[in-house]
């Protein structure tokens, strides 16, 4: 079933579509205590609490706190050819700098652009000054190891690392989406910038449908690769990692962004207390029926494994589903 291009709120509500106002009032405000927002708004804090909860994350190389540390970064980069800089309090992928290699003393980005050490220092200065942070607050720069994504995605993403967004409600994964970078999105898995979203069956991690700019597509616009028949490896492990983030973050409604590293397997990139709603378009399903199903559970299961089992059983496109788009 296709979502109508124009629909009134009553029609969307009947189809189970969660809108921004209801998401903010009924779910974010009700289930996310603001005192716990720093657990996800600060990526450095997220990394630390995730590790304490047994959730694997990309390795932290260093944290750059001051301009003095930024100015001396050349010494710290000796022998390091691949890395990622990101603002601890950034959002929407802003300020993330990915370096794939070095050539003749220059640092090569994912799009082939070459940067000097002075360019890196300038970028770190911008991060520290708060150019990319929420509210423009002063920030710190995180330097992480580069994720080398699983070869299963070789033809499916333009330059950037594909990630999997999972919506978690009261500890239960309720909806998932694979996000693929494109030339339009500048190699970032950001849907608003032109990345591709692919809905995923919650039972097996297989593709349901693909969208770009909220419109259905069949092939990757850059590589021409088919976007159907995609199957995500380590699917249950990904669901389990996302489910564990409920206890770690202390947030009832969140988005977990995960990646598949070819050596380390599933890793958590970051958490989001205000996950977007385009995931419903990619899945051709409204979130509301699934969220209401979870709200009927008086006390969420304490074991993440049990929560994953429940999600697989209840929200699979292959079986009996609670969503209103089960029959397309």
C-alpha positions in Angstrom: 0.0 0.0 0.0 1.4 3.4 -1.0 1.2 6.4 1.3 -0.9 9.2 -0.2 1.1 12.2 -1.3 -1.5 14.4 0.3 -3.5 13.3 3.3 -5.3 15.0 6.1 -4.5 14.2 9.8 -7.6 12.0 10.2 -6.7 9.8 7.3 -3.1 9.5 8.5 -4.2 8.6 12.0 -6.5 5.9 10.6 -3.5 4.4 8.8 -1.4 4.4 12.0 1.0 7.1 11.0 2.8 8.8 13.9 3.1 12.5 13.3 5.7 14.9 14.8 3.3 16.5 17.3 2.1 13.2 18.7 5.6 11.8 18.7 6.8 14.8 20.7 3.9 14.9 23.2 2.8 11.3 23.6 6.1 9.6 23.3 9.2 11.8 23.7 7.7 13.9 26.5 6.0 11.0 28.2 8.7 8.4 28.1 12.0 10.4 27.9 12.9 12.2 31.1 14.9 15.3 30.1 17.5 14.6 32.8 18.6 11.6 30.7 18.9 13.5 27.4 22.7 14.1 27.9 23.1 10.3 27.7 22.4 10.5 24.0 23.0 14.1 23.1 26.7 13.8 24.1 28.3 11.1 21.9 31.2 10.7 24.3 28.9 10.0 27.2 26.8 7.6 24.9 30.0 5.7 24.1 30.9 5.2 27.7 27.5 4.1 29.0 27.1 1.8 26.0 30.4 0.1 26.9 29.3 -0.3 30.5 26.1 -2.0 29.2 28.1 -4.5 27.0 27.2 -2.7 23.7 30.1 -2.7 21.2 31.1 0.7 19.8 33.9 2.0 17.5 37.2 2.4 19.3 37.9 5.8 20.8 41.4 7.0 19.8 41.4 10.4 21.6 39.3 13.4 22.7 40.4 16.9 21.7 39.3 19.4 24.3 41.2 22.6 23.6 42.6 24.7 20.8 46.0 23.9 22.1 45.3 20.1 21.6 43.9 20.8 18.1 47.1 22.7 17.1 49.3 19.8 18.1 47.1 17.1 16.3 49.8 16.5 13.7 52.0 14.7 16.3 49.0 12.7 17.5 48.3 11.5 14.0 51.7 9.9 13.4 51.1 6.5 11.9 47.3 6.8 11.8 46.0 6.8 8.3 42.2 6.2 8.8 40.1 7.9 11.4 36.9 9.9 12.0 36.5 13.3 13.7 33.1 14.1 15.1 31.6 16.7 17.5 30.5 15.1 20.8 27.3 17.2 20.8 26.6 17.3 17.0 23.4 16.3 15.3 22.3 15.3 11.8 25.8 14.2 10.7 27.1 17.8 10.9 30.8 18.2 11.6 31.7 14.6 11.0 34.9 14.3 9.0 35.9 10.9 7.6 39.5 10.3 6.5 40.2 7.2 4.5 43.9 7.4 3.7 47.0 9.6 3.3 48.6 10.6 0.1 51.8 12.7 0.0 51.2 14.2 3.4 47.5 15.0 2.7 44.5 13.4 4.2 42.0 11.9 1.8 38.2 12.2 2.5 35.6 9.6 1.4 34.8 11.8 -1.7 38.4 12.0 -2.8 39.0 15.5 -1.5 42.4 16.1 0.0 43.0 18.1 3.1 46.1 19.5 4.7 46.9 19.3 8.4 45.9 23.0 8.6 42.5 22.0 7.3 42.1 19.4 10.0 43.1 21.9 12.7 40.6 24.4 11.3 37.9 21.7 11.4 38.7 20.8 15.0 38.6 24.4 15.9 35.1 24.7 14.5 34.0 21.7 16.5 35.4 23.0 19.7 33.9 26.4 19.2 30.4 24.8 18.9 29.8 25.4 15.2 28.2 22.0 14.9 26.8 21.4 18.4 23.3 21.5 19.6 22.5 25.1 20.7 26.0 26.3 19.6 27.6 25.3 22.9 31.3 24.8 23.2 32.2 21.2 22.4 34.9 18.6 22.3 36.0 16.6 19.2 36.0 12.8 19.3 38.5 10.8 17.2 37.4 7.3 16.5 38.6 4.4 14.4 37.1 4.2 11.0 34.3 1.6 10.5 35.1 -0.6 7.6 31.7 -1.7 6.6 30.7 -5.3 5.8 31.3 -6.2 2.2 27.6 -7.2 1.8 27.0 -3.5 1.3 29.7 -2.9 -1.3 27.5 -1.7 -4.1 24.8 -0.3 -1.9 26.3 2.9 -0.5 28.1 5.8 -2.1 31.4 6.4 -0.2 29.8 6.6 3.3 29.1 3.8 5.8 25.6 2.3 5.7 23.9 2.2 9.0 20.8 0.6 10.5 18.3 2.8 12.4 16.1 0.9 15.0 13.3 2.6 16.9 13.2 1.2 20.4 10.2 1.7 22.7 10.2 0.7 26.3 13.1 -1.6 25.4 11.4 -3.3 22.5 12.7 -2.8 18.9 9.6 -1.8 16.9 10.8 -0.7 13.5 14.0 -0.8 11.5 15.5 0.8 8.4 18.8 0.5 6.5 20.2 3.9 5.5 22.5 4.2 2.4 24.6 7.2 1.5 24.3 8.7 -2.0 26.2 11.4 -3.9 23.4 13.8 -3.1 23.8 13.1 0.6 27.6 13.7 0.4 28.4 10.2 1.5 26.4 10.5 4.7 23.5 8.3 5.8 21.2 11.3 6.4 17.7 11.0 4.8 17.1 14.7 4.8 20.2 15.2 2.7 19.3 12.6 0.1 20.3 9.3 1.6 18.2 6.2 0.9 16.0 4.6 3.5 15.1 0.9 3.2 12.4 -0.6 5.4 13.4 -3.9 7.1 11.3 -6.9 8.2 11.7 -7.1 11.9 11.9 -10.9 12.0 14.7 -11.4 9.5 16.1 -8.1 8.5 15.1 -8.3 4.9 14.3 -5.3 2.7 10.6 -4.3 2.3 10.9 -1.2 0.1 13.3 1.8 -0.6 12.7 5.5 -0.6 14.7 8.6 -1.4 13.3 12.0 -0.6 10.1 10.1 0.6 9.6 8.7 -2.9 9.9 4.9 -3.8 13.0 3.9 -5.8 14.2 0.5 -7.1 17.9 1.1 -7.7 20.7 3.1 -6.1 20.9 6.4 -8.0 24.7 6.3 -8.2 25.7 2.6 -8.5 22.6 1.3 -10.2 22.5 -1.6 -7.7 19.1 -3.2 -7.0 17.6 -2.2 -3.6 15.4 -5.3 -3.4 16.3 -8.6 -1.8 18.7 -7.1 0.7 19.3 -9.2 3.8 21.1 -7.8 6.9 23.7 -10.1 8.5 23.7 -10.5 12.3 20.1 -9.2 12.4 19.3 -10.7 15.9 22.5 -9.3 17.3 21.6 -5.9 16.0 18.2 -6.1 17.6 19.7 -7.2 20.9 22.2 -4.3 20.9 19.4 -1.8 20.3 17.2 -3.4 23.0 20.1 -3.1 25.6 20.3 0.7 24.9 17.0 1.1 26.8 18.6 0.3 30.1 21.9 2.1 29.2 20.2 5.4 28.1 17.3 5.3 30.5 15.1 6.6 27.7 11.8 4.9 26.8 11.6 6.2 23.2 14.8 6.4 21.1 16.5 5.6 17.9 19.6 3.4 17.9 22.0 3.8 14.9 24.2 0.7 14.3 26.7 -0.4 11.7 28.3 -3.6 10.6 32.1 -3.6 10.7 33.6 -6.4 8.6 36.0 -7.3 11.4 34.1 -6.5 14.6 30.6 -7.1 13.5 27.6 -5.0 14.9 28.6 -1.7 16.5 26.6 1.2 18.0 27.3 4.5 16.4 25.0 6.7 18.4 21.6 7.1 20.0 18.9 9.7 19.3 16.2 10.8 21.7 14.2 12.4 18.9 14.3 9.9 16.0 12.8 11.0 12.7 9.6 9.6 11.2 10.5 8.8 7.6 11.2 5.3 8.7 7.4 4.8 8.4 7.5 5.6 4.7 10.4 3.2 4.1 8.5 0.4 5.9 5.1 1.3 4.3 3.8 1.0 7.9 2.7 3.3 10.6 4.4 3.3 14.0 1.3 3.9 16.1 -0.1 0.3 16.1 3.3 -1.1 17.1 3.8 1.5 19.9 0.3 0.9 21.2 1.0 -2.8 21.2 4.0 -2.2 23.5 2.0 0.2 25.7 -0.4 -2.6 26.5 2.5 -4.4 28.2 2.1 -3.5 31.9 5.8 -4.2 32.8 8.4 -4.5 30.0 10.4 -7.7 30.2 13.7 -7.2 32.1 15.6 -9.5 29.7 16.5 -7.9 26.4 16.4 -11.3 24.7 12.7 -11.7 25.6 12.0 -8.2 24.3 13.7 -9.1 21.0 11.7 -12.3 20.8 8.5 -10.4 21.3 9.3 -7.9 18.6 10.2 -10.6 16.1 7.0 -12.4 16.7 4.7 -9.3 16.7 6.1 -7.0 14.0 7.2 -9.3 11.2 5.8 -8.7 7.8 5.8 -12.4 7.2 3.5 -13.3 10.1 0.7 -11.9 12.1 1.5 -8.2 12.4 0.1 -5.4 14.4 0.7 -2.8 11.7 -2.0 -1.5 9.4 0.0 -1.9 6.2 0.5 -5.6 6.4 -1.3 -6.2 3.2 0.1 -4.1 0.4 
